Amino acid sequence: MQQATDDAQDGPNWSRKGFGDETLRQVIRLSVGGPTLRLRFSNAYGTRPLHLAGATVVRSDGDAKARPGTVRTLTFRGAPAVTVPTGRDTVTDAVDLPTSNLEKLTVSLRFTAPPARRPCTASPRPPPTAPPVT
């Protein structure tokens, strides 16, 4: 079960203040590869419009490290930024980035103002005696 993170257990909780003037980087894994790539961004559960000031995608070179020479700037109908209305989603323009099935990519999203303040959910940490999950 997912739950909001706790400051006392996990340290300062960035999700409570939002991402103002910050870049969020996440590693994603594709189901199916292809010659071009489009990404969908959702604001289905948002409480106000979501403004993405910029976004990039890059081949992962292990964890969130970027493989040199593979950075692609994402655009939205030719524009470098987009505002996703509350309850809606948007799709990027196609970028030339041939990918393979199950390939890992790193996506960076630039926020200049915090999105609606909602706690982020995360899986609870395993007990200290539990073996690591692989």
C-alpha positions in Angstrom: 0.0 0.0 0.0 1.3 3.5 -0.9 1.4 6.3 1.7 2.5 9.9 2.0 6.1 10.1 3.1 6.8 11.2 6.7 9.4 13.9 7.4 10.5 12.3 10.7 11.2 8.9 9.0 12.5 10.0 5.6 13.9 13.5 6.2 12.5 16.7 4.6 9.6 16.0 2.3 10.0 17.9 -0.9 6.6 16.8 -2.1 4.8 19.1 0.4 6.3 22.3 -1.0 6.4 21.2 -4.7 9.0 21.7 -7.3 9.4 25.4 -7.7 12.4 26.4 -9.9 13.7 22.8 -10.0 14.2 20.0 -12.4 12.9 16.6 -11.7 14.8 13.6 -13.3 13.2 10.2 -13.5 14.3 6.9 -15.1 11.6 5.2 -17.2 11.6 1.8 -18.9 9.9 1.4 -22.2 7.6 -1.5 -23.0 8.2 -1.4 -26.7 10.9 0.4 -28.7 10.8 2.0 -32.1 12.4 4.5 -34.5 10.8 7.6 -32.8 9.6 8.4 -29.4 6.6 10.3 -27.9 5.9 10.8 -24.2 2.6 11.3 -22.5 2.3 13.6 -19.5 -0.8 13.4 -17.3 -2.5 15.9 -15.0 -5.4 13.5 -14.4 -5.3 13.9 -10.6 -4.1 17.5 -10.5 -6.1 20.3 -8.8 -4.9 23.0 -11.1 -3.1 23.3 -14.4 0.4 21.8 -14.6 3.1 23.9 -16.3 6.1 22.1 -17.7 8.7 24.8 -18.5 10.9 22.3 -20.4 11.6 18.6 -20.8 14.4 16.4 -22.2 14.8 12.7 -22.7 18.2 10.8 -23.0 19.4 7.3 -23.1 20.3 6.1 -19.6 23.9 5.1 -19.0 23.2 3.4 -15.7 20.6 4.8 -13.2 19.8 8.4 -14.1 23.2 9.2 -15.8 22.9 10.4 -19.4 24.6 8.7 -22.2 26.6 11.4 -24.1 25.2 12.5 -27.4 21.7 11.2 -26.9 19.9 14.2 -25.3 16.7 15.2 -27.1 14.7 18.3 -26.2 11.0 17.5 -26.1 8.5 19.9 -27.6 4.7 20.2 -27.5 3.2 21.3 -30.9 6.6 22.9 -31.6 6.8 24.8 -28.3 9.4 24.1 -25.6 6.9 24.4 -22.8 3.3 23.4 -22.2 0.5 23.8 -19.6 -1.5 20.7 -19.1 -5.1 21.5 -18.0 -6.5 19.9 -14.8 -7.8 16.4 -15.5 -6.1 16.2 -18.9 -3.0 14.9 -20.5 -0.7 15.9 -23.3 1.7 14.1 -25.7 5.1 15.4 -26.9 6.0 15.8 -30.6 7.8 12.8 -31.9 11.6 12.9 -31.5 14.1 10.8 -33.5 15.5 8.5 -30.9 15.6 4.8 -31.9 14.9 2.7 -28.9 14.7 -1.0 -28.0 12.2 -3.0 -26.1 12.6 -2.6 -22.3 15.2 0.2 -22.8 15.7 2.6 -19.9 15.6 6.3 -20.6 16.0 9.3 -18.3 13.4 12.1 -18.5 14.1 15.5 -17.0 11.2 17.9 -16.4 11.7 21.6 -15.6 9.3 23.3 -13.2 9.4 27.1 -12.7 6.5 27.2 -10.3 5.3 24.4 -8.0 2.5 22.2 -9.2 -0.6 21.9 -7.0 0.5 20.9 -3.5 -0.4 17.3 -3.1 1.7 14.8 -1.1 3.7 12.5 -3.2 3.1 8.8 -2.6 5.8 6.3 -2.0 6.0 2.7 -1.0 6.9 2.2 2.7 10.4 1.2 3.5 11.1 -2.4 4.3 12.0 -3.2 7.9 15.8 -2.9 8.6 16.0 -6.7 8.9 14.4 -7.5 5.6 16.6 -8.6 2.7 17.1 -6.1 -0.1 14.7 -6.4 -3.0 16.3 -7.2 -6.3 
